[in-house]
């Protein structure tokens, strides 16, 4: 994996001769494949033992063999047993097996083997040392919505001089406001390469809500415009507007994307059958994103890293799903092609899942980056905490002598191969011509609603952001006690520290996430959250990819190294903060900060920069 990291950094570094030379899926598989000597040594031994029906897996990391149990027992000098579970599941395994000494350096392990049953695997993978861990709701509660403010509107200074459709952007953000904020042109391209992908899980869009939004706020988008549906493992979409499963997340993701990139297409990656999605939302399954990644890369279904192979029973869904209404087919592996740009407006705390689970998953995002894909994730909405109820009442972490005062970093924002997007807002007394502030709004029922940001406990600081983050500490030290997380993140809160000084900082960038008008179940609401910011920034990069395609260039791919090397292409946000966990959190300041990152998109500057690169 170190080779993959170095390769991604090379082809993402604007100063590298390899910039933009992305790999094909086959080239990525070959990059991580075992050596020919390893494969030949194992196959030679199998052939000498009378085993010839050997299949090499798609990711080149497995050799699969069908054989009778008696032959396997002879080959591995062991005895296999059936292991039954109270749930009725039946697995096969052994207490030990043997390999020739000359193959020890070539074979990691054999399965079925000493670890196979769901119960054992589940217990091993859920174990996590460190304070403050608790079972999560797998996704934070999504965007926050409120009915429109009916109080009399007072124009901020400078508003009367603006066009009428921009005068009220301090209270009502529309696609027209967003274009004015960031210099985004009206989209006009539609090619076969740059459809934008949206991940959705447990929430479902309603076409009638989209149509109302298009009619009211995006008349450039025709009625009936809908996403291309890549439904994964029995997922459904759309639903009726009054269906309880339509809570607004999917609606606003599509509203944002279509309004900014139409006539370009949007691809919906809806995951999991309805019973599984309901179990996830009820906190009965805690895994996140794995079935989505399975569907994009068939090799991920069996990929082994950090002691985990494939999906994790007890955390991830299992298919076929025997529950009534469940998906009866097999787990879908490699059935869909990933779009060049993907937005994910879901997340949870890092502490909700084992570190090995998150690192294995992060490797897959690295592989997507190697192939030229850009993945954007929202940074969460409760400042330096997770959402209330995630592990603790406040969403904060605890340690001996420290009760819910430790900052609780976000997943998947900690993965250094993703672009984490924080939130901003137009202040009530400002216009779209004024600088924005960090999203920080005391909402009814969510008084600490603000742009998520901080420092990962599981992932160290990547090189591409080291200079900016070091400059932040040198010029704007937050003044809070801190710790340096060890490799296992088992010393969280050490010496009274409330954040990991050495962790990967997030967000990387930000975009507007407050007062967005959109319909859900036929009602026009104000929406808030970084759930809005991620598809907004992803739309900007989609437009830039279209322009590069038009002049014969490839996609921008993993953009973080370029942005940290050229922060001037973003609007620096210098006002606001993200308090929680009983302290002030972090402040938005000049340069990068753990509230709004490097800043919001300056489309003309971004376009000029990316068109100048190979």
Wavefront OBJ file of the C-alpha trace (Angstrom):
o trace
v 0.000 0.000 0.000
v 2.943 2.349 0.488
v 3.619 1.964 -3.225
v 0.030 2.946 -3.985
v 0.219 5.972 -1.691
v 3.424 7.193 -3.294
v 2.009 6.658 -6.781
v -1.179 8.590 -5.967
v 0.773 11.475 -4.478
v 2.962 11.579 -7.582
v 0.137 11.698 -10.096
v -1.813 14.195 -7.920
v 1.104 16.536 -7.257
v 0.925 19.493 -9.670
v 4.730 19.735 -9.641
v 5.235 16.094 -10.647
v 5.999 14.928 -14.177
v 3.496 12.119 -13.565
v 0.619 14.497 -12.759
v -2.673 13.335 -14.246
v -1.345 10.006 -15.516
v -4.126 7.998 -13.897
v -4.235 4.218 -13.973
v -6.813 1.841 -15.386
v -8.569 -0.611 -13.033
v -6.355 -3.396 -14.403
v -3.222 -1.348 -13.766
v -4.347 -0.725 -10.184
v -4.900 -4.455 -9.650
v -1.497 -5.204 -11.124
v 0.120 -2.572 -8.897
v -0.943 -4.442 -5.766
v -0.743 -7.966 -7.145
v 1.659 -10.564 -5.667
v 4.861 -11.108 -7.581
v 5.007 -13.685 -10.363
v 7.463 -15.664 -8.236
v 4.896 -15.909 -5.439
v 2.080 -17.005 -7.726
v 4.282 -19.536 -9.532
v 5.578 -21.016 -6.257
v 2.095 -21.593 -4.854
v 0.635 -22.901 -8.108
v 3.595 -25.271 -8.541
v 2.993 -26.721 -5.075
v -0.730 -27.120 -5.766
v -0.029 -28.842 -9.098
v 2.438 -31.226 -7.461
v -0.299 -32.073 -4.962
v -2.744 -32.933 -7.731
v -4.687 -29.623 -7.584
v -5.148 -28.053 -11.008
v -8.524 -26.266 -11.017
v -7.129 -23.025 -9.614
v -8.812 -19.645 -10.254
v -6.912 -16.376 -9.750
v -9.135 -13.667 -8.241
v -9.842 -10.363 -9.986
v -7.546 -8.419 -7.637
v -4.789 -11.035 -8.125
v -4.498 -11.508 -4.362
v -6.385 -14.808 -3.995
v -6.107 -18.290 -5.426
v -9.498 -20.021 -5.267
v -9.876 -23.803 -5.414
v -12.898 -26.105 -5.390
v -12.066 -29.440 -3.757
v -13.630 -32.060 -1.490
v -13.021 -31.595 2.222
v -11.034 -34.823 2.341
v -8.577 -33.480 -0.232
v -8.247 -30.159 1.633
v -7.529 -31.991 4.884
v -4.732 -33.927 3.188
v -3.316 -30.832 1.481
v -3.201 -28.715 4.662
v -2.611 -31.599 7.100
v -5.629 -30.720 9.212
v -9.153 -31.779 10.099
v -12.152 -29.594 9.263
v -15.266 -29.264 11.406
v -18.705 -27.783 10.929
v -19.365 -24.871 13.279
v -22.982 -23.996 13.919
v -24.230 -20.718 15.342
v -27.388 -20.043 17.327
v -28.682 -18.030 14.369
v -28.567 -21.172 12.225
v -25.495 -20.168 10.260
v -23.117 -23.015 9.469
v -19.414 -22.507 8.761
v -16.438 -24.766 8.164
v -13.083 -24.382 9.880
v -10.144 -25.985 11.638
v -8.038 -25.380 14.715
v -4.754 -25.337 12.756
v -3.345 -26.062 9.315
v 0.119 -26.574 7.840
v 2.008 -25.243 4.832
v 5.421 -26.208 3.413
v 8.180 -23.997 4.905
v 9.199 -22.608 1.518
v 5.684 -21.123 1.042
v 5.449 -19.248 4.336
v 6.724 -16.030 2.755
v 4.186 -16.338 -0.080
v 0.886 -17.225 1.668
v -0.773 -14.936 4.203
v -3.473 -17.396 5.208
v -5.914 -20.055 4.060
v -9.688 -19.841 4.369
v -11.694 -21.773 5.465
v -9.135 -21.933 8.245
v -8.765 -21.004 11.880
v -10.907 -17.842 11.573
v -14.119 -18.252 9.704
v -17.300 -18.052 11.763
v -19.326 -14.855 11.794
v -19.306 -14.841 15.597
v -15.514 -14.920 15.869
v -14.994 -12.414 13.097
v -17.624 -10.080 14.497
v -16.144 -10.147 18.004
v -12.635 -9.497 16.729
v -13.583 -6.638 14.485
v -15.831 -4.801 16.944
v -13.222 -4.719 19.663
v -11.703 -1.261 19.920
v -9.415 0.001 22.658
v -9.658 3.587 23.792
v -12.213 5.681 25.654
v -15.603 6.902 24.638
v -16.563 4.152 22.199
v -20.220 3.276 21.849
v -22.594 1.807 19.308
v -23.574 4.417 16.777
v -26.432 5.287 14.608
v -24.468 4.627 11.411
v -25.104 8.035 9.880
v -25.406 11.433 11.445
v -28.992 12.672 11.259
v -28.418 14.343 7.919
v -29.361 17.897 7.040
v -31.365 20.061 9.411
v -34.488 21.721 8.119
v -36.778 24.448 9.351
v -39.900 26.054 7.886
v -39.187 29.320 6.064
v -38.866 32.383 8.272
v -42.049 34.448 7.989
v -40.668 37.477 9.832
v -40.451 40.731 7.863
v -37.353 40.820 5.692
v -34.892 43.661 6.082
v -32.455 44.224 3.241
v -28.803 44.149 4.326
v -26.565 47.027 3.265
v -25.819 46.817 -0.427
v -28.708 44.486 -1.277
v -30.873 47.081 -3.082
v -28.062 47.574 -5.610
v -28.107 43.881 -6.574
v -30.437 42.157 -9.050
v -33.718 41.232 -7.414
v -32.994 37.491 -7.392
v -29.819 38.115 -5.351
v -31.160 40.559 -2.784
v -32.434 37.936 -0.328
v -29.526 35.481 -0.350
v -28.793 36.295 3.293
v -31.950 34.382 4.244
v -32.776 32.221 1.233
v -30.002 30.453 -0.661
v -30.953 29.377 -4.173
v -28.912 28.104 -7.132
v -28.792 31.700 -8.399
v -27.240 32.803 -5.083
v -24.690 29.983 -5.233
v -23.592 30.901 -8.752
v -23.146 34.501 -7.659
v -21.192 33.532 -4.537
v -18.632 31.450 -6.380
v -18.653 32.765 -9.945
v -20.176 29.555 -11.317
v -21.502 29.845 -14.889
v -24.747 28.335 -16.096
v -23.911 24.795 -17.185
v -24.217 23.884 -20.856
v -22.183 20.712 -21.419
v -23.361 17.107 -21.400
v -20.820 14.479 -22.351
v -20.654 10.749 -21.749
v -17.713 10.899 -19.329
v -18.653 13.362 -16.604
v -21.926 12.315 -15.012
v -21.767 13.096 -11.295
v -22.342 10.375 -8.701
v -24.364 10.689 -5.479
v -24.198 8.101 -2.678
v -27.468 7.586 -0.776
v -28.288 5.121 1.974
v -31.427 4.876 4.104
v -32.978 8.001 2.600
v -34.840 8.097 -0.711
v -35.720 10.869 -3.111
v -39.218 11.756 -4.309
v -39.588 12.855 -7.924
v -42.448 15.212 -7.104
v -40.194 17.074 -4.647
v -37.513 17.429 -7.310
v -40.087 18.738 -9.774
v -41.297 21.384 -7.309
v -37.721 22.496 -6.697
v -36.976 22.701 -10.418
v -40.118 24.748 -11.052
v -39.460 27.189 -8.206
v -35.669 27.500 -8.006
v -34.078 25.852 -11.070
v -36.325 26.474 -14.093
v -33.424 25.541 -16.387
v -33.982 21.896 -15.363
v -36.986 20.282 -17.125
v -39.769 18.671 -15.147
v -39.258 14.943 -14.696
v -35.467 15.157 -14.781
v -34.239 12.185 -12.734
v -30.944 10.460 -11.943
v -29.575 7.386 -13.636
v -30.255 4.670 -11.066
v -27.418 2.341 -10.081
v -29.280 0.424 -7.379
v -27.088 -1.750 -5.169
v -28.055 -4.982 -3.368
v -31.818 -4.620 -3.684
v -32.032 -0.882 -3.104
v -35.115 0.999 -4.303
v -35.766 4.531 -5.574
v -37.673 6.777 -5.820
v -40.441 6.763 -3.200
v -43.660 8.727 -2.804
v -43.208 12.200 -1.335
v -45.121 11.261 1.829
v -43.101 8.070 2.393
v -41.365 8.210 5.813
v -38.147 7.145 4.090
v -38.085 10.490 2.255
v -36.434 12.676 4.903
v -34.785 15.205 2.610
v -31.155 14.126 2.221
v -31.534 12.586 -1.224
v -33.825 15.391 -2.371
v -31.364 18.167 -1.532
v -28.356 16.294 -2.941
v -30.100 16.020 -6.289
v -31.514 19.533 -6.123
v -28.010 20.897 -5.642
v -26.370 18.766 -8.315
v -28.984 19.102 -11.039
v -29.381 22.852 -10.536
v -25.635 23.430 -11.038
v -24.597 20.856 -13.679
v -27.690 20.226 -15.826
v -27.753 19.183 -18.710
v -25.082 16.824 -17.368
v -26.413 13.586 -15.867
v -26.477 12.530 -12.221
v -25.924 8.892 -11.216
v -27.630 7.672 -8.041
v -25.762 5.010 -6.069
v -28.558 3.887 -3.730
v -27.331 1.136 -1.393
v -28.959 -1.811 0.386
v -32.418 -3.309 0.403
v -35.099 -1.572 2.536
v -34.907 -3.996 5.512
v -31.125 -3.569 5.708
v -31.333 0.212 5.359
v -33.897 0.275 8.166
v -31.649 -1.895 10.363
v -28.743 0.485 9.733
v -30.788 3.530 10.694
v -32.005 1.724 13.814
v -28.409 1.065 14.889
v -28.582 -2.706 14.356
v -25.860 -2.667 11.702
v -22.940 -0.305 12.145
v -20.926 -0.710 8.955
v -20.708 2.071 6.404
v -19.859 2.355 2.678
v -18.577 -1.196 2.158
v -21.444 -2.458 -0.013
v -21.122 0.721 -2.092
v -17.412 0.110 -2.649
v -18.087 -3.582 -3.378
v -20.397 -2.574 -6.221
v -17.771 -0.265 -7.743
v -14.782 -2.610 -7.434
v -15.314 -6.351 -7.536
v -11.924 -6.965 -5.944
v -12.988 -5.111 -2.797
v -15.464 -7.885 -1.995
v -12.534 -10.163 -1.156
v -9.787 -7.615 -0.483
v -7.784 -8.483 2.626
v -6.033 -5.907 4.804
v -5.427 -5.305 8.521
v -6.797 -8.745 9.365
v -10.118 -8.177 7.577
v -11.160 -9.932 4.384
v -14.230 -8.682 2.564
v -17.199 -7.333 4.446
v -17.444 -7.706 8.209
v -20.301 -9.902 9.486
v -22.211 -8.193 12.262
v -21.175 -4.791 10.941
v -21.962 -4.970 7.230
v -25.048 -6.415 5.529
v -25.042 -10.022 4.373
v -26.671 -11.047 1.090
v -28.843 -12.898 0.191
v -31.006 -11.265 2.874
v -33.537 -13.799 4.276
v -35.685 -11.112 5.916
v -39.099 -10.493 4.355
v -38.663 -7.985 1.558
v -34.905 -8.543 1.544
v -32.676 -8.832 -1.504
v -32.439 -12.479 -2.562
v -29.436 -12.152 -4.822
v -25.742 -12.441 -4.044
v -23.626 -9.512 -2.897
v -23.087 -7.284 -5.930
v -19.388 -6.994 -6.704
v -18.030 -4.730 -9.434
v -21.390 -4.256 -11.141
v -21.169 -0.484 -11.672
v -18.554 1.884 -13.017
v -17.660 4.726 -10.642
v -18.287 8.230 -11.930
v -15.367 10.628 -12.108
v -16.824 12.707 -9.264
v -18.733 11.260 -6.308
v -20.367 13.092 -3.386
v -21.149 11.426 -0.040
v -23.290 13.428 2.391
v -23.265 10.791 5.126
v -20.889 9.949 7.942
v -20.318 9.117 11.589
v -17.591 9.298 14.198
v -14.270 7.519 13.692
v -14.752 5.900 17.091
v -17.887 4.126 15.837
v -15.925 1.564 13.829
v -12.663 -0.346 14.366
v -9.541 1.337 13.081
v -8.720 -1.674 10.876
v -12.134 -1.379 9.213
v -11.573 2.302 8.418
v -8.006 1.829 7.155
v -9.001 -1.021 4.853
v -11.780 1.163 3.466
v -9.490 4.173 3.089
v -7.179 2.065 0.913
v -10.053 1.606 -1.508
v -10.486 5.371 -1.808
v -6.778 5.520 -2.593
v -7.359 3.060 -5.439
v -10.185 5.221 -6.770
v -7.858 8.226 -6.651
v -5.255 6.325 -8.649
v -7.876 5.874 -11.376
v -8.702 9.601 -11.515
v -11.825 9.724 -9.358
v -12.596 12.646 -7.026
v -14.579 11.737 -3.889
v -16.100 14.462 -1.708
v -17.534 13.928 1.789
v -19.373 16.293 4.112
v -17.444 17.067 7.307
v -20.431 16.755 9.730
v -22.579 19.358 11.428
v -21.810 19.534 15.133
v -18.457 21.274 15.179
v -15.764 19.307 16.962
v -18.253 16.636 18.084
v -20.241 13.953 16.389
v -24.012 14.223 16.433
v -25.795 14.027 19.825
v -26.249 10.430 20.903
v -23.326 9.072 18.908
v -21.351 7.322 21.638
v -22.485 9.822 24.275
v -25.304 12.263 24.882
v -23.235 15.117 23.457
v -21.456 13.199 20.704
v -18.128 13.905 22.446
v -15.535 11.439 23.735
v -14.554 10.716 27.323
v -11.496 9.453 29.187
v -10.681 8.918 32.876
v -11.399 12.208 34.593
v -12.728 13.730 31.344
v -16.481 13.428 30.812
v -17.509 14.232 27.225
v -14.915 16.969 26.772
v -12.723 15.308 24.106
v -13.297 16.197 20.463
v -14.794 13.389 18.366
v -13.450 13.416 14.768
v -15.506 12.448 11.750
v -15.430 9.428 9.478
v -14.833 9.279 6.556
v -13.274 12.776 6.652
v -10.194 11.339 8.374
v -9.216 9.314 5.294
v -6.498 11.377 3.582
v -7.539 10.259 0.086
v -10.903 12.046 0.224
v -11.777 15.741 0.025
v -13.654 16.751 3.168
v -16.058 19.679 2.730
v -17.085 21.965 5.597
v -19.907 24.496 5.678
v -20.231 28.268 5.327
v -23.073 30.770 5.408
v -24.040 34.270 4.320
v -24.587 36.246 7.516
v -28.008 37.906 7.980
v -26.558 41.396 7.478
v -24.430 40.464 4.424
v -24.924 39.860 0.713
v -23.400 37.510 -1.837
v -20.808 40.201 -2.511
v -19.506 40.012 1.074
v -17.196 37.360 2.541
v -19.007 34.364 4.012
v -18.579 33.066 7.565
v -18.264 29.527 8.869
v -21.598 27.755 9.118
v -22.579 28.328 12.750
v -26.295 28.596 13.438
v -28.221 28.047 16.652
v -31.131 26.038 15.271
v -34.200 24.978 17.183
v -33.190 21.640 18.708
v -29.568 21.978 17.570
v -27.973 24.969 19.322
v -24.412 23.847 18.471
v -24.992 23.311 14.766
v -21.775 24.263 12.961
v -19.218 23.166 10.387
v -17.544 19.912 11.426
v -13.776 20.037 11.714
v -10.794 18.858 13.688
v -8.063 16.241 13.598
v -8.297 12.495 13.040
v -7.323 10.038 15.756
v -6.804 7.184 13.284
v -4.949 8.811 10.373
v -1.743 10.880 10.631
v -1.307 14.186 8.856
v -0.620 13.697 5.106
v 2.324 15.506 3.555
v 0.215 17.619 1.223
v -1.359 19.559 4.101
v 1.588 19.598 6.504
v 2.790 23.117 5.630
v -0.666 24.694 5.882
v -1.541 22.936 9.143
v 1.822 23.748 10.701
v 1.307 27.365 9.718
v -2.122 27.293 11.369
v -0.623 26.149 14.663
v 2.228 28.638 14.418
v 0.010 31.643 13.729
v -3.334 30.719 15.294
v -2.746 28.105 17.979
v -6.195 27.347 19.439
v -4.788 27.212 22.965
v -6.436 23.910 23.910
v -4.575 21.041 25.607
v -3.767 18.276 23.147
v -2.274 14.795 22.803
v -0.493 12.860 20.067
v -2.485 9.709 19.310
v -0.461 6.493 19.278
v -0.714 3.907 16.499
v -3.718 2.222 18.118
v -5.399 5.506 19.151
v -5.578 4.027 22.652
v -4.273 7.127 24.441
v -7.073 9.537 23.526
v -7.274 12.251 26.191
v -3.738 11.637 27.429
v -2.456 14.374 29.757
v -5.822 16.108 29.591
v -5.626 16.714 25.836
v -8.871 17.223 23.937
v -7.670 16.794 20.330
v -4.954 14.924 18.419
v -2.269 17.440 17.464
v -0.695 15.043 14.942
v -3.821 13.916 13.103
v -5.044 14.504 9.570
v -6.767 17.875 9.636
v -10.215 18.396 8.130
v -12.111 19.824 6.342
v -10.013 20.499 3.260
v -12.416 23.003 1.715
v -15.907 24.376 2.354
v -19.044 25.655 0.631
v -22.382 27.140 1.570
v -24.471 24.998 3.885
v -27.190 27.261 5.319
v -30.662 28.501 4.346
v -30.930 26.402 1.164
v -34.523 26.324 -0.055
v -35.816 22.888 -1.083
v -38.970 20.781 -1.020
v -39.591 17.627 0.996
v -43.007 15.982 0.977
v -44.285 18.991 -0.911
v -43.217 21.514 1.742
v -40.662 24.233 1.072
v -38.020 24.229 3.837
v -34.788 25.936 4.749
v -32.037 23.298 4.810
v -28.759 23.455 6.725
v -25.667 21.260 6.857
v -22.464 20.202 5.201
v -24.722 17.722 3.380
v -25.329 20.664 1.055
v -21.683 21.681 0.812
v -20.352 18.348 -0.473
v -22.547 18.052 -3.600
v -22.015 21.779 -4.229
v -18.225 21.439 -4.354
v -18.529 18.176 -6.279
v -20.654 19.999 -8.866
v -17.929 22.618 -9.294
v -15.333 19.938 -10.010
v -17.734 18.207 -12.412
v -18.009 21.437 -14.410
v -14.210 21.742 -14.455
v -13.823 18.133 -15.620
v -16.228 18.901 -18.472
v -14.079 21.828 -19.576
v -10.929 19.685 -19.443
v -12.659 16.964 -21.455
v -13.620 19.538 -24.081
v -9.931 20.327 -24.705
v -8.795 16.708 -24.662
v -7.556 16.442 -21.065
v -8.393 13.856 -18.423
v -10.194 14.290 -15.084
v -8.599 16.211 -12.214
v -8.764 13.154 -9.935
v -7.641 13.528 -6.331
v -7.470 17.310 -5.946
v -6.121 17.856 -2.412
v -2.409 18.199 -3.315
v -3.260 20.765 -6.007
v -5.461 22.835 -3.686
v -2.985 22.894 -0.794
v -0.248 23.942 -3.237
v -2.472 26.730 -4.676
v -4.753 27.975 -1.864
v -5.312 31.277 -3.704
v -7.931 29.571 -5.920
v -10.255 29.424 -2.904
v -12.050 32.150 -0.956
v -10.439 32.226 2.486
v -13.033 32.250 5.292
v -11.916 34.193 8.363
v -14.987 34.429 10.569
v -16.848 31.903 12.734
v -16.041 28.824 14.818
v -17.258 25.303 15.609
v -17.637 24.979 19.409
v -18.774 21.847 21.238
v -17.699 19.402 23.964
v -17.679 22.177 26.556
v -15.072 24.357 24.838
v -14.702 26.854 22.028
v -13.662 24.435 19.298
v -11.614 26.045 16.548
v -11.761 29.455 14.890
v -11.949 30.261 11.190
v -8.785 32.258 10.503
v -6.558 33.379 7.653
v -5.224 30.333 5.798
v -6.281 26.744 6.429
v -8.288 26.087 9.583
v -10.180 23.088 11.026
v -13.530 24.821 10.465
v -13.639 25.785 6.781
v -10.393 24.285 5.467
v -8.738 26.294 2.714
v -12.006 28.055 1.875
v -14.854 28.081 -0.644
v -14.649 27.625 -4.427
v -13.564 30.511 -6.643
v -14.720 28.946 -9.880
v -12.871 31.180 -12.359
v -9.580 30.736 -10.471
v -10.090 26.980 -10.073
v -10.926 26.587 -13.746
v -7.883 28.561 -14.855
v -5.590 26.505 -12.627
v -6.914 23.088 -13.621
v -7.006 23.940 -17.328
v -3.330 24.900 -17.065
v -2.344 21.480 -15.689
v -1.603 18.477 -17.926
l 1 2 3 4 5 6 7 8 9 10 11 12 13 14 15 16 17 18 19 20 21 22 23 24 25 26 27 28 29 30 31 32 33 34 35 36 37 38 39 40 41 42 43 44 45 46 47 48 49 50 51 52 53 54 55 56 57 58 59 60 61 62 63 64 65 66 67 68 69 70 71 72 73 74 75 76 77 78 79 80 81 82 83 84 85 86 87 88 89 90 91 92 93 94 95 96 97 98 99 100 101 102 103 104 105 106 107 108 109 110 111 112 113 114 115 116 117 118 119 120 121 122 123 124 125 126 127 128 129 130 131 132 133 134 135 136 137 138 139 140 141 142 143 144 145 146 147 148 149 150 151 152 153 154 155 156 157 158 159 160 161 162 163 164 165 166 167 168 169 170 171 172 173 174 175 176 177 178 179 180 181 182 183 184 185 186 187 188 189 190 191 192 193 194 195 196 197 198 199 200 201 202 203 204 205 206 207 208 209 210 211 212 213 214 215 216 217 218 219 220 221 222 223 224 225 226 227 228 229 230 231 232 233 234 235 236 237 238 239 240 241 242 243 244 245 246 247 248 249 250 251 252 253 254 255 256 257 258 259 260 261 262 263 264 265 266 267 268 269 270 271 272 273 274 275 276 277 278 279 280 281 282 283 284 285 286 287 288 289 290 291 292 293 294 295 296 297 298 299 300 301 302 303 304 305 306 307 308 309 310 311 312 313 314 315 316 317 318 319 320 321 322 323 324 325 326 327 328 329 330 331 332 333 334 335 336 337 338 339 340 341 342 343 344 345 346 347 348 349 350 351 352 353 354 355 356 357 358 359 360 361 362 363 364 365 366 367 368 369 370 371 372 373 374 375 376 377 378 379 380 381 382 383 384 385 386 387 388 389 390 391 392 393 394 395 396 397 398 399 400 401 402 403 404 405 406 407 408 409 410 411 412 413 414 415 416 417 418 419 420 421 422 423 424 425 426 427 428 429 430 431 432 433 434 435 436 437 438 439 440 441 442 443 444 445 446 447 448 449 450 451 452 453 454 455 456 457 458 459 460 461 462 463 464 465 466 467 468 469 470 471 472 473 474 475 476 477 478 479 480 481 482 483 484 485 486 487 488 489 490 491 492 493 494 495 496 497 498 499 500 501 502 503 504 505 506 507 508 509 510 511 512 513 514 515 516 517 518 519 520 521 522 523 524 525 526 527 528 529 530 531 532 533 534 535 536 537 538 539 540 541 542 543 544 545 546 547 548 549 550 551 552 553 554 555 556 557 558 559 560 561 562 563 564 565 566 567 568 569 570 571 572 573 574 575 576 577 578 579 580 581 582 583 584 585 586 587 588 589 590 591 592 593 594 595 596 597 598 599 600 601 602 603 604 605 606 607 608 609 610 611 612 613 614
